[in-house]
Amino acid sequence: LILTIALSLFALSGLLAQEKYEYAMLNVLYDIAFIATGKVDPIELGQKENKYVAVINKLNQLAENGWEVIGVTESAPTSSTGTNQPFLKYHLRKKKN
């Protein structure tokens, strides 16, 4: 009986202690956009700023604000001009308070 109660309390505490996360994506194709719950924020590039430098800068800024990259998806869709541009999606999460 004591063992059953102890195991039940352990299982219940594990369920209550599950982390809650907010999820988002940083999409990179011809432009860059940060997509989180209910909002899409385009990332403006400086006149001479490299797109991929801007992506790294944004990821560093997001990391400072508690976001972590949990995966990256890459595909190469064909554009109307016949060139392949890599389409990157950085999948992120942040612990909810």
Secondary structure, 3 states (H helix, E strand, C coil): CHHHHHHHHHHHHHHHCCCCEEEEEEEECCCEEEEECCEEEEECCCCCCCHHHHHHHHHHHHHHCCCEEEEEEEECCECCCCCECCEEEEEEEEECC
